[in-house]
Amino acid sequence: MGLPGHRRTSSDKRRRAAHFALEKVSLAHCSKCKKTVLPHHACGFCGTYDGKEVIKIKTKKKITK
């Protein structure tokens, strides 16, 4: 039969929760349209990855700066 667990102290809770902090997302720039994109992902704006078109975008939006 299982035994009852021990009470988790406040220091134990803080020590466990120390790894729950959010990290900043690292972003790269698309080589074609210069929009921000996640690393190792195809650009959702122009559909390119590593300089090649891998996704057909039906309506390409104009780049506005």
N, C-alpha and C positions, 0 to 999 in steps of 0.2 A: 504494500500500500504506500502511496506517495506521502511525503511529509509536507507540512505547510511551509511556504516560502518565508524568507526573512523580510523584515520591513526594509524598504529601500530608503536610505537616509537622504537628506537634502543634498549633501555633497555628492552622493552617488548619482543622483538625478542630474546635477549640474555637470558632472564629469561625463556622463553618457550623452547629454545634450550638447556638449561642446562641438560635436561633429555635424550638427544640424544647420550650421550657418550656410547661407546661400553664397554661391560663388559667382563671380562675374563671368558672363558669357564672352568667349573670345570670338571675334568676328573677323572675317577676311573680306577682301574686296573682289568683285567680279572683274576679270581682266578685260571684258568687252564693254560693259556698261558702267563699271565703277560703283555699282550698288553694293551695299553690305550683304554678305551671305555667310552662312555657317561654313566652317572649314570642311572640306571633303563632301560638299553638297552641291547639287546643280543650282544655278541661279534661277529663281522663280520668276524673275522679271524678263530675262531674255532667253532662258533655257539652255545656257551653255555651261560646260564643265571642261576644264583644262583646255580652253580655247576651241572646243568643238561643240556643235549644237547637238544636244542629246534629248531635248524635250521640244516638241513642236508646240509653240505658243500660238493660239489662234489669232488673237489680236495683240499685236505688239504696241505697247504704249510709247508715246514720244517721251524722250528724256527731257525733263525740265530741271533747270538749275536755278 
